[in-house]
């Protein structure tokens, strides 16, 4: 018999607490984003019944179909890559967009926010590892984009996001998470811009991310279970 959602959630929460204890942080400093991509509204309802209120989606189109069928009063994060032609829909649907990686996208989100009369909270995605297969800004591109984005009236840059290279050993992600934290501290000091949020760490490496300063972790598989091959898009 497979574990229930509440059992899986309890295990993740135990691991979050243990990671925080190891590095002298409070578990209140780390937000758990339940990544519900490819799982239906019923799975979200199960998570809500267990006390979760913050969910992550990868695709704007999937989220647009799912969110109206989910319980109200939830917080939704876009954690996947965002194409500029879906900027307006993303601003309508999401409370925080983790994956801004160009000034073109930042400007489109600002315009969408102006049209909708909404403040747009974003994270800048940084490709710390330099992998060509990953989205994100090169570190040297961030200060310039950050300064310009801070001048856009509807945007609020609240932090940074990264994805570490996928590896069997979670410890291999540590240098990448540490580097993002160091860069955040450097840019905050140089530009006088608070960047309180660090979105880093997923099911396979969230404990290392917490130890290196993550303020939000993106956990899907450990909570919702493995997706069948037919569900993966």
Order of alpha helices (4+ residues) and beta strands (2+ residues): alpha-beta-alpha-beta-alpha-beta-alpha-beta-alpha-beta-alpha-beta-alpha-beta-alpha-beta-alpha
